[in-house]
Amino acid sequence: GFTLQPSEFAKTFFIIFNAFILQKFHFEKWTVKYGISAGLFFIIICLLILQPDFGMTLTFCVLWVAQLFAYGLPLPFFSAFAVLGIIGGVGAYVAFPHVEDRINKFLDSDGTKNYQAERSIDAFVNGGFFGQGPGNGVVKKFIPDAHTDFIFAVVCEEYVIISCIILMTIFAYLITRIVKRALDEEDMFVYLALCGLMMQFTMQVVVNIGVSLKLLPTKGMTLPFISYGGSSMISMAICFGLILAFTKRKYHRDVDYGN
């Protein structure tokens, strides 16, 4: 048997469907297009809060706001989103014990409570500049979920630090290529979809590496195409399959078949 996390796939399909809604109702009243988009968003958010899964809720919030920003939502609305985000963050801290625990561990100045992050930093220190060699890492034996959430620390400990730099360079290259193709795109649906898919990929990279470096609170988010995991790997493969489909060259776009 195997486990399946539906929210991993919901991220990708929410991005595509939201882009379709904004493009389909582009010439309708703002209350219509934004209302339908917000309705879909809040349905998913309510399901996530019932779990509760605050981390995935925050991810969907960022993806939705990013797409609206790319669409051209007036800036005053983003001020309202910022206020709602602060209220939601404080509410989650008060209402959900696991959120309070993660934030408190992240803010712990002694480092005694944030066990995973501290062991991750030990992996970077132990690896040094030249690394310990493939399979010779020892810190991974003491970090829970080292093969998923903290895979970046394992790579740094076992391989030379250049490998981590190369890995981040590849991620940065992919992100900039997607942005470039999105900016060159004239189709609104494709543009919004690419912006959302790019943000999904970027968030996973930034959050995973940020958690490993103790720059962000612990969040169970995998490193794309590197971490072990079924749902995440398949959903990211679908994400990049869509990106490739949207950005492939349309050789016959400008052909005049009438002549």
Secondary structure, DSSP 8 states (H G I E B T S, - for coil): -----HHHHHHHHHHHHHHHHHHHTTTS-HHHHHHHHHHHHHHHHHHHHHTT-HHHHHHHHHHHHHHHHHHT--HHHHHHHHHHHHHHHHHHHHH-HHHHHHHHHHH-SSSSS-HHHHHHHHHHHHHTTT---TT--SGGGTSTTTTTTTHHHHHHHHS-HHHHHHHHHHHHHHHHHHHHHHHH---HHHHHHHHHHHHHHHHHHHHHHHHHTTSS-------TTTS--HHHHHHHHHHHHHHHHHHS--TTTT--TT-
